[in-house]
Amino acid sequence: MSGGGVGGRSAGAGGREAAPGSRVRLRPRGGADIFDLALVGRTAVVERVEEDMEGGVHLVVALDDDPGRDLGPYNQLGHRFFLRPDEVEPLPGEAPSRTVLVAGIGNVFHGDDGFGVEVVRRLATRSLPPGVDVVDFGIRGIDLMYALGDGYRAAVLVDAAERGHAPGTVSLVEPGPDDFGGVAVDAHGLDPAQVLRLARDNGPVPPRILLVACEPSARTTDATWEMRLSAPVGAAVEEAAALVERLLAEEFTEELAQEGAGG
């Protein structure tokens, strides 16, 4: 199948809407081959809503008991299945679980440019609120573009960025609709500003997108070949990880307050 993700869109399924993050029960129909029989009655999470070149809508789902599922929606180990909306049954009382995307950006072979990747690696070992996906995107800009359209309420991008500060300075930027907060970013094939613009052109993106940036010690180029962070940037990894944890705590505190007000 070929086509692009329709991201934050949902698809009608079993009389209700199935959006990214929704939990569903699988009811495959048609050929009833061995794969269909193995999926009947299994529960899964909708990861993406895809549209093929003929306009057909498919749900990309990951089984609840897939051992590779916890590696994140863009891992290569977990199995993903494509089903039509009429082949899944949304589970009653199950709200979409996908809430915040934390995206590590950068090239680990280019010195300080690997800062964002190192931060998310550290965060992946910690206990974070349910609904948070921590993903090392590296330089996979297309994957990040589609992820920004996958129905998250907020996204935190982590990257090295030149902002004119002392090396190792960690800062928080919230880009506007038409800019990236004045940040000059060149991530060697993955420019967050360009990815964000493409994601917005492709469809809905999270209402809130933040950039946790770290000032590199020296500008890297494609000729740079260094797999270690400089001392100032390496020392800033824990500070940035702690900042992301505080942002997540604030985001979920606001969510609970909104739920209380709505109830």
Summary of the structure (lengths in Angstrom):
residues: 263
radius of gyration: 19.4
end to end distance: 42.0
largest distance: 62.3
contacts: 870
relative contact order: 0.16
helix: 28%
strand: 27%
